[in-house]
Amino acid sequence: MSKKCKKCKYTSIGGQALIEGIMMKSPTKGSALAVRLPNGEIDITHMKDKSIKDKCKFFAIPVIRGVVGFAESMISGYKAMMLSADKSGYADEVDEKTGETKKLGAGIWATISVIAMILALGLCFLLFMYLPRLAVDGLKLLFKVEDFSPIVRSLIEQSIKLIVFLAYVIGVSFMKDIKRVFQYHGAEHKTIFCYEAGLPLTVENARKQKRFHPRCGTSFLILMIIISVIFSTLAQVAFKDIYSNRIVWSLIKIAMVPLICGVGYEVLRLCGKHDNVITRIISAPGVWVQRITTKEPDDSMLEIAIAALGEVLSDEDKEKFLPKPEQAENTEEKEEQNDDI
């Protein structure tokens, strides 16, 4: 590790890949969206983050803050995704007769999005709640056993969830639009790594960084599945007489989701702050899955990531990490020369 890396402090800045853009989020500077417009320019939008944790200290308690943070990130992430779709032209409608591009009405686009979300949540509920239970019942018939132990049941159920999740992610990764989102995801990680390494935020420096980050949302989802094995096993032991009641047991599993989110958040936060053998082992499954959810970005995507990150840095860090206009011009000339060779 270089001296610069050793001096670099852990950052709580996080990001999210959007449609033709990236959102960067800082606890002190709020959120900034950088989106590539249809004309090629970069549009910057600032979002004010009002967290309930700032109003009530109770919601800032460990574990509870993870539940609140997850809920708030889902809401802000949805808003950012809709905004990026609108600005990038993704939500535009092309007239087949004239070839002219028309914006879909905000109400129509919002309605389509809400319907899609409801259908997705319903499908997730069926796949993640009932399919694992059906798999357990099927295996009991296959092996001709009356029942499995709580730990075996939990392992089977969570394995099915993991398989469904991976199958979904692999499937959508072949879609052109999703692949570009995954490339922006890679650009987000590379840029944050560049900042954490104490390097100037240039395309050239960001390009050299890894695209797998331990604090990624993908790692969070995988951690939730792993932690679910522990909590599900304990719940089956504590409520063994209720397990046979599918409706009640489903309600118990839903009630456990916030707790699992909170614990997963704290574990992921710990892994992001410390780099040792234990944290690497914990982060490993999520990092492996990032080979699917992140792709190598092109330079234009790295430009977007740098633009978004630059907007949420402190004034001191902007001066330190963002290249001056003259430096940026020199870097561009150098890259052009390298391309010509």
C-alpha positions as CSV (number, residue, x, y, z in Angstrom):
1,M,0.0,0.0,0.0
2,S,1.3,3.4,-0.9
3,K,1.9,6.2,1.6
4,K,-0.9,8.1,0.1
5,C,-3.3,5.2,0.7
6,K,-2.1,5.0,4.3
7,K,-2.8,8.7,4.9
8,C,-6.2,8.4,3.2
9,K,-9.1,8.4,5.6
10,Y,-12.2,6.3,5.4
11,T,-15.0,8.2,3.6
12,S,-18.7,7.9,4.3
13,I,-19.5,9.2,0.8
14,G,-21.6,6.7,-1.2
15,G,-23.1,6.6,-4.6
16,Q,-25.7,5.0,-6.8
17,A,-25.6,4.3,-10.5
18,L,-28.5,5.8,-12.5
19,I,-29.7,5.9,-16.1
20,E,-26.8,7.6,-17.9
21,G,-25.6,9.1,-14.7
22,I,-24.5,8.8,-11.1
23,M,-25.6,10.1,-7.7
24,M,-23.1,10.8,-5.0
25,K,-24.2,11.3,-1.4
26,S,-22.3,12.9,1.5
27,P,-23.5,13.2,5.1
28,T,-22.4,16.9,5.1
29,K,-23.0,18.1,1.6
30,G,-26.2,16.2,0.6
31,S,-26.6,14.5,-2.8
32,A,-25.5,15.5,-6.2
33,L,-26.7,13.9,-9.5
34,A,-24.5,14.1,-12.6
35,V,-26.4,13.0,-15.8
36,R,-25.2,12.9,-19.4
37,L,-27.7,14.9,-21.5
38,P,-28.7,13.8,-25.0
39,N,-26.5,16.6,-26.4
40,G,-23.5,15.2,-24.5
41,E,-23.2,17.8,-21.8
42,I,-23.2,16.9,-18.1
43,D,-26.1,18.2,-16.0
44,I,-25.6,18.6,-12.3
45,T,-28.6,18.5,-9.9
46,H,-28.4,18.9,-6.1
47,M,-30.9,17.1,-3.8
48,K,-31.4,18.1,-0.2
49,D,-31.2,15.2,2.1
50,K,-33.5,15.6,5.1
51,S,-32.9,12.7,7.4
52,I,-35.1,11.8,10.4
53,K,-31.9,10.9,12.2
54,D,-31.0,14.6,12.4
55,K,-34.3,15.4,14.1
56,C,-34.4,12.5,16.5
57,K,-31.3,11.0,18.0
58,F,-33.1,7.7,18.7
59,F,-33.0,7.0,14.9
60,A,-29.2,7.4,15.0
61,I,-28.7,4.5,17.4
62,P,-26.7,1.6,15.8
63,V,-28.8,-0.9,14.0
64,I,-31.8,1.4,14.1
65,R,-29.8,3.9,11.9
66,G,-29.3,1.1,9.4
67,V,-33.1,0.5,9.0
68,V,-33.7,4.3,8.6
69,G,-30.8,4.7,6.3
70,F,-32.0,1.8,4.1
71,A,-35.5,3.2,3.9
72,E,-34.3,6.7,3.1
73,S,-31.8,5.5,0.5
74,M,-34.6,3.6,-1.3
75,I,-36.7,6.7,-1.4
76,S,-33.9,9.1,-2.6
77,G,-32.6,6.4,-5.0
78,Y,-36.0,6.1,-6.6
79,K,-36.3,9.9,-7.0
80,A,-32.8,10.1,-8.5
81,M,-33.5,7.3,-10.9
82,M,-36.7,9.0,-12.2
83,L,-34.9,12.3,-12.5
84,S,-32.0,10.7,-14.5
85,A,-34.5,8.9,-16.8
86,D,-36.1,12.2,-17.5
87,K,-32.9,14.3,-18.0
88,S,-31.1,11.6,-20.1
89,G,-34.0,11.3,-22.5
90,Y,-34.6,7.7,-21.5
91,A,-38.3,8.5,-20.8
92,D,-38.8,10.3,-24.1
93,E,-41.3,9.0,-26.7
94,V,-40.4,9.0,-30.4
95,D,-43.2,9.8,-32.8
96,E,-43.2,7.1,-35.5
97,K,-44.5,9.4,-38.2
98,T,-42.4,12.5,-37.7
99,G,-39.5,11.0,-35.9
100,E,-39.7,13.8,-33.3
101,T,-38.9,13.2,-29.7
102,K,-41.6,14.0,-27.2
103,K,-41.3,14.0,-23.4
104,L,-43.7,11.6,-21.6
105,G,-45.9,13.5,-19.2
106,A,-44.7,13.5,-15.6
107,G,-48.0,11.9,-14.5
108,I,-47.8,9.1,-17.1
109,W,-44.2,8.3,-16.3
110,A,-44.9,8.3,-12.6
111,T,-47.9,6.0,-13.1
112,I,-45.9,3.5,-15.2
113,S,-43.2,3.5,-12.5
114,V,-45.6,2.9,-9.6
115,I,-47.3,0.1,-11.5
116,A,-43.9,-1.5,-12.3
117,M,-42.8,-1.2,-8.7
118,I,-46.0,-2.8,-7.3
119,L,-45.6,-5.7,-9.7
120,A,-42.0,-6.1,-8.8
121,L,-42.7,-6.1,-5.1
122,G,-45.4,-8.7,-5.6
123,L,-43.1,-10.9,-7.6
124,C,-40.4,-10.5,-5.0
125,F,-42.8,-11.4,-2.2
126,L,-43.7,-14.6,-4.1
127,L,-40.2,-15.6,-5.0
128,F,-38.5,-14.7,-1.7
129,M,-41.3,-15.7,0.7
130,Y,-43.1,-18.7,-0.8
131,L,-40.7,-20.3,-3.3
132,P,-38.1,-21.1,-0.6
133,R,-40.8,-22.7,1.6
134,L,-42.1,-24.8,-1.3
135,A,-38.5,-25.9,-2.0
136,V,-38.2,-27.1,1.6
137,D,-41.5,-29.0,1.3
138,G,-40.4,-30.5,-2.0
139,L,-37.1,-31.7,-0.6
140,K,-38.9,-33.3,2.4
141,L,-41.0,-35.4,-0.1
142,L,-37.9,-36.2,-2.1
143,F,-35.8,-37.4,0.8
144,K,-38.9,-38.9,2.6
145,V,-38.3,-37.1,5.9
146,E,-40.8,-35.7,8.3
147,D,-38.9,-32.4,8.7
148,F,-35.5,-30.9,8.6
149,S,-33.7,-29.2,11.5
150,P,-34.1,-25.4,11.8
151,I,-30.5,-24.7,10.5
152,V,-31.0,-27.0,7.5
153,R,-34.4,-25.4,6.7
154,S,-32.8,-21.9,6.9
155,L,-29.9,-22.9,4.7
156,I,-32.2,-24.4,2.1
157,E,-34.5,-21.3,2.1
158,Q,-31.7,-18.8,1.9
159,S,-29.9,-20.8,-0.8
160,I,-33.0,-20.6,-2.9
161,K,-33.2,-16.8,-2.3
162,L,-29.6,-16.5,-3.4
163,I,-30.1,-18.5,-6.5
164,V,-33.2,-16.5,-7.5
165,F,-31.3,-13.2,-6.8
166,L,-28.3,-14.3,-8.9
167,A,-30.4,-15.6,-11.7
168,Y,-32.3,-12.3,-11.9
169,V,-29.1,-10.2,-11.8
170,I,-27.4,-12.4,-14.4
171,G,-30.5,-12.3,-16.6
172,V,-30.9,-8.5,-16.6
173,S,-27.1,-8.0,-17.1
174,F,-27.6,-9.0,-20.8
175,M,-30.0,-6.1,-21.3
176,K,-28.3,-3.2,-23.1
177,D,-29.7,-0.4,-20.8
178,I,-28.9,-2.4,-17.6
179,K,-25.4,-3.1,-18.8
180,R,-24.8,0.6,-19.1
181,V,-26.1,1.1,-15.6
182,F,-23.7,-1.6,-14.4
183,Q,-20.9,0.3,-16.2
184,Y,-21.8,3.5,-14.3
185,H,-21.8,1.4,-11.2
186,G,-18.2,0.4,-11.9
187,A,-17.4,4.1,-12.6
188,E,-18.8,5.1,-9.2
189,H,-16.7,2.5,-7.4
190,K,-13.5,3.4,-9.3
191,T,-13.9,7.1,-8.6
192,I,-14.5,6.6,-4.8
193,F,-11.5,4.3,-4.7
194,C,-9.5,7.0,-6.4
195,Y,-10.6,9.5,-3.8
196,E,-9.9,7.1,-0.9
197,A,-6.4,6.5,-2.3
198,G,-5.6,10.2,-2.0
199,L,-5.2,10.6,-5.8
200,P,-6.3,13.6,-7.9
201,L,-9.7,12.9,-9.4
202,T,-8.9,12.5,-13.0
203,V,-10.2,10.0,-15.6
204,E,-6.6,8.6,-15.9
205,N,-6.3,7.9,-12.1
206,A,-9.9,6.6,-11.8
207,R,-9.4,4.2,-14.7
208,K,-6.7,2.4,-12.9
209,Q,-8.8,1.6,-9.7
210,K,-10.7,-1.5,-8.9
211,R,-14.4,-1.7,-9.6
212,F,-15.3,-3.8,-6.6
213,H,-16.0,-2.0,-3.4
214,P,-16.7,-3.6,0.1
215,R,-19.4,-0.9,0.9
216,C,-21.5,-1.6,-2.2
217,G,-25.2,-2.1,-2.0
218,T,-24.7,-5.5,-3.7
219,S,-22.6,-6.5,-0.7
220,F,-25.4,-5.3,1.6
221,L,-27.9,-7.5,-0.1
222,I,-25.7,-10.6,0.0
223,L,-25.0,-9.8,3.7
224,M,-28.7,-9.7,4.4
225,I,-29.2,-13.2,2.9
226,I,-26.3,-14.5,5.0
227,I,-27.5,-12.9,8.2
228,S,-31.0,-14.2,7.4
229,V,-29.8,-17.7,7.9
230,I,-28.8,-16.9,11.5
231,F,-32.0,-15.0,12.4
232,S,-34.3,-17.5,10.6
233,T,-32.7,-20.4,12.5
234,L,-33.1,-18.6,15.8
235,A,-36.8,-17.7,15.0
236,Q,-37.6,-21.3,14.1
237,V,-36.2,-22.5,17.4
238,A,-38.1,-19.7,19.3
239,F,-41.3,-20.2,17.4
240,K,-41.2,-23.8,16.4
241,D,-44.9,-24.3,16.9
242,I,-45.7,-21.4,14.6
243,Y,-43.5,-22.5,11.7
244,S,-46.2,-24.8,10.3
245,N,-48.6,-21.8,10.0
246,R,-47.5,-20.3,6.7
247,I,-49.3,-16.9,7.1
248,V,-48.1,-16.3,10.6
249,W,-44.5,-17.4,9.8
250,S,-44.5,-15.1,6.7
251,L,-45.5,-12.2,9.0
252,I,-42.7,-13.1,11.4
253,K,-40.2,-13.1,8.5
254,I,-41.4,-9.7,7.3
255,A,-41.1,-8.4,10.9
256,M,-37.4,-9.6,11.0
257,V,-36.5,-7.7,7.8
258,P,-35.8,-4.3,9.5
259,L,-33.6,-6.0,12.1
260,I,-31.7,-7.9,9.4
261,C,-31.3,-4.6,7.5
262,G,-30.0,-2.8,10.6
263,V,-27.4,-5.5,11.5
264,G,-26.3,-5.8,7.8
265,Y,-25.7,-2.1,7.7
266,E,-23.5,-2.1,10.8
267,V,-21.5,-5.1,9.5
268,L,-21.0,-3.5,6.1
269,R,-20.0,-0.2,7.8
270,L,-17.4,-2.0,9.9
271,C,-16.0,-3.8,6.8
272,G,-15.7,-0.4,5.0
273,K,-13.8,1.1,7.9
274,H,-11.4,-1.7,8.5
275,D,-9.2,-3.7,6.1
276,N,-8.2,-7.0,7.7
277,V,-8.6,-10.8,7.2
278,I,-11.9,-11.0,9.0
279,T,-13.5,-8.0,7.1
280,R,-12.2,-9.3,3.8
281,I,-13.8,-12.7,4.4
282,I,-17.1,-11.1,5.3
283,S,-17.0,-8.8,2.3
284,A,-15.9,-11.6,-0.1
285,P,-19.3,-12.9,-1.2
286,G,-20.6,-9.4,-2.0
287,V,-17.4,-8.6,-3.9
288,W,-17.7,-11.8,-5.9
289,V,-21.3,-10.8,-7.0
290,Q,-20.1,-7.4,-8.0
291,R,-18.4,-9.1,-10.9
292,I,-21.9,-9.3,-12.3
293,T,-23.4,-5.9,-11.0
294,T,-20.4,-3.8,-12.1
295,K,-18.8,-3.6,-15.5
296,E,-15.7,-1.8,-16.8
297,P,-16.8,1.8,-17.6
298,D,-15.7,4.0,-20.5
299,D,-14.0,7.4,-19.9
300,S,-17.2,9.3,-20.4
301,M,-18.8,7.4,-17.5
302,L,-15.8,8.2,-15.3
303,E,-16.2,11.9,-16.1
304,I,-19.8,11.7,-14.9
305,A,-18.6,9.9,-11.6
306,I,-15.9,12.5,-11.0
307,A,-18.4,15.4,-11.7
308,A,-20.9,13.9,-9.2
309,L,-18.2,13.2,-6.5
310,G,-16.7,16.7,-6.9
311,E,-20.1,18.3,-6.0
312,V,-20.2,16.6,-2.6
313,L,-16.6,17.1,-1.4
314,S,-15.7,19.7,1.2
315,D,-14.1,22.9,-0.1
316,E,-10.8,21.8,1.2
317,D,-11.0,18.4,-0.6
318,K,-12.2,20.1,-3.8
319,E,-9.0,22.2,-3.7
320,K,-6.9,19.1,-3.0
321,F,-8.4,16.5,-5.3
322,L,-10.1,18.2,-8.2
323,P,-7.7,19.2,-11.0
324,K,-7.4,22.8,-11.9
325,P,-8.7,23.7,-15.4
326,E,-5.1,23.9,-16.8
327,Q,-4.3,20.5,-15.3
328,A,-7.4,19.0,-16.8
329,E,-6.5,20.4,-20.3
330,N,-3.0,18.9,-19.9
331,T,-4.4,15.5,-19.0
332,E,-6.7,15.6,-22.0
333,E,-3.8,16.5,-24.3
334,K,-1.7,13.7,-22.8
335,E,-4.6,11.1,-23.3
336,E,-5.0,12.3,-26.9
337,Q,-1.3,11.8,-27.6
338,N,-1.5,8.3,-26.1
339,D,-4.4,7.5,-28.3
340,D,-2.4,8.6,-31.4
341,I,0.6,6.4,-30.6
